[in-house]
């Protein structure tokens, strides 16, 4: 499991997929959280 | 692609904070007490601290991909062993699986991307580690509703819990594998375009030298920072651990008591503040400096506690705003500390040093709930109710934050006697000289 080494952080199409990989579950979690917060102010 | 790689690990292991979802089903299925059903989580947090402290040097030596791989195997195996344990009706296997094996995955996974992120973003180390550590806070936001829905679908009996654990183990293995594949160490000497390391080193606490993990724990700076982190976390955990009953008790004697559903909303709001604080405040620390940032966490945090203590049950909104402020500083304290360590000790073995510092978290995890619960119980036994159940513990938190503030003030640049000597670099090895060239 040796680490590879990169020389740049340039943008590539894979970037969108990678951010969606973590971003979509996170958005789901935030959505569920907002639903609960609404209970605090909505009664 | 390094931040999402780090996030894939932290969003997964952050599931640990949502263990409470499994407590009731496990208690019903196995006939357990509340204390027994908390065992897997408690052992997991203990193993997090121990594996981060003792595994930090291995993580530095073998690199982030190895660490993320180990974390993925341990964390997923923990769920799979637990699934087997539930299927066989053997609760000890759940404790061993989720708590012991999974806990190792938590500790190694937590520190795995820290030093790599700071090497990729030497100009904004606070923001870089804030993104990852925000993921740890966000992991429970995903896992809590997801696990609840899965238990509803499979059922809350032994078979249903077993299937739920099995799916968790498999899904988290796939989810974390993205991080394992994508994590990369920058080539030696890499620096962001247009960034001048000399400008960063102008601040008095930011070093261009390096200190080994072995030497770091011999410095007063390490132990001052240990006290700072421990008391900042104690202050936050004191509210976090008892948030729902606390807001209920606080306003029980008023004309506007807080119902159980609203208390759940308060808990969710604190989670949001905790998570947002990790990225907002750690990014701010890149601008105003780490020492100033901790002055805010500890000083303003103490003021928030004072406002809660003085205002009592007079205003629900004021209580919520102050509690959110405290929790945002709690999260910010976690996220800013790796960058503070990097400023003081360099990037050479910052992951290993960070691992050792996390023992402060384990200590605070015991201290915070102990203070709040013990004081509330004794006040209740004395016949008190409402906000007066918590007044004494609020003042104790203010004292702890003041001690933390003083410890932060005592932090000075590390004595050069602890610095690694400038040695010629061996081919293929990362050592102090290479790190110094980057910083």
Interface residues (C-beta under 8 A of the other chain):
Chain A: X1 X2 X3 X4 X5 X6 X7 X9 X14 X15 X18 X19 X21 X22 X23 X25 X26 X28 X29 X30 X32 X33 X36 X37 X38 X39 X40 X41 X43
Chain B: X1 X2 X4 X5 X7 X8 X11 X62 X63 X64 X65 X66 X69 X120 X135 X138 X140 X141 X142 X143 X144 X145 X146 X175 X178 X182 X183 X184 X185 X186 X187 X188 X190 X259 X261 X262 X263 X264 X265 X266 X267 X268 X269 X271 X272 X320
